[in-house]
Amino acid sequence: MQEAVNLLQQVGGPCYPLLFLKVGSKSWAPVGEEMLCSLVPGRSGTAAAVICDAEGNSKAMTAWVSTAKAGEYVKALNSKGLATYEGEVKLPV
């Protein structure tokens, strides 16, 4: 988890840790070790960059910024070797 936060802070500044346990799991299963990134659309032209595991469980998220800026964060994460997660990201809501 801390590794995801540190990596996201390198490209997007202040960010937030999110899930420690998998969403929808019937047991206390921690999020996966995988490090993938995704852009999560927000409202009114905003978005956030997220680091998640292979099942879409979010580990860390940037603040809501313009969609273009969040896209830059994702590209920066891609350049650091993180693949883009193509599914729906699970957020703690």
GIQUIHU-V878248 format. One line per field, one symbol per residue. phi: phi as a letter, one per 20 degrees, with the letter a starting at -180 (. if undefined). A space follows every 10 residues. Layout:
phi=???
//
This chain:
phi=.fffffffff dcmgbcfced dffnfeceef gfffcccbdd fddlmdacec dcefdnffdb bfffcfgfff fffffffgfe oefeeeeefe dfc
//
